[in-house]
């Protein structure tokens, strides 16, 4: 469900030529889940999340979009607003995606930061990397942080899929590096995609999290 990328500023790049504009396709998405997990960590203190976003893409691969969700960090921040843009494509069973995403917390206190990301894959296997930058906080908790993740996604039928992922999050300043894991099963229906996920990390005293979610995407 959740569309917080280690992937995916701005429409300006998409509007660089009339041919790009004419080929633009707009879509929107909405979602709900029992939690909002990002790299194995709850962003809502274990409580439900509601999200939504708007994307524009072109047939030559450029895209941009925005996405919003409620959060709960135990402070004044109540929602997250992501802005992203990039270039993606595929040749046969190979695919790639490169771009930049900015994570904004408008009513939070110096929580904003950005990431440059890239992903490559073949068929059912993918590798994603993300490098943090442009952090607004003076302590620079995320600045120069690096995330790498391997994903495995399989289609069992036309509507049922399963997947596994393992990622490593390393921080340049803090010593809170960790590894996260997750496994999921999803079911595509006419009213959206339903997902059941189990996620965990190797952090001390961190128990596995079970999450169920629903997401629906539609053209504008």
DAZIMO-V295837 format. One record per backbone hydrogen bond with DSSP energy under -0.5 kcal/mol. NH is the residue of the N-H (numbers start at 1). CO is the residue of the C=O. Records with the same first field share a line. If there is no record, write none. Layout:
NH->CO / CO
//
This chain:
5->3
11->9
13->10
14->10
15->11
16->13
17->14
21->17
22->18
23->19
24->21
25->57
27->55
28->218
29->53
30->216
31->51
32->214
33->49
34->212
37->35
38->41
41->38
43->36
47->44
49->33
51->31
52->68
53->29
54->66
55->27
56->64
57->25
58->62
61->58
63->86
64->56
65->84
66->54
67->82
68->52
69->80
70->50
71->78
72->43
73->77
80->69
81->104
82->67
83->102
84->65
85->100
86->63
87->98
88->61
89->96
91->94
94->91
95->121
96->89
97->119
98->87
99->117
100->85
101->115
102->83
103->101 / 113
104->81 / 102
108->105
110->108
113->103
114->133
115->101
116->131
117->99
118->129
119->97
120->127
121->95
122->125
123->93
125->122
126->151
127->120
128->149
129->118
130->147
131->116
132->145
133->114
136->112
137->112
140->137
144->132
145->142
146->170
147->130
148->168
149->128
150->166
151->126
152->164
153->124
154->162
156->154 / 160
157->160
161->186
162->154
163->184
164->152
165->182
166->150
167->180
168->148
169->178
170->146 / 168
178->169
180->167
181->200
182->165
183->198
184->163
185->196
186->161
187->194
188->159
189->192
192->189
193->215
194->187
195->213
196->185
197->211
198->183
199->209
200->181
202->179
206->203
207->205
209->199
211->197
213->195
214->32
215->193
216->30
218->28
220->26
//
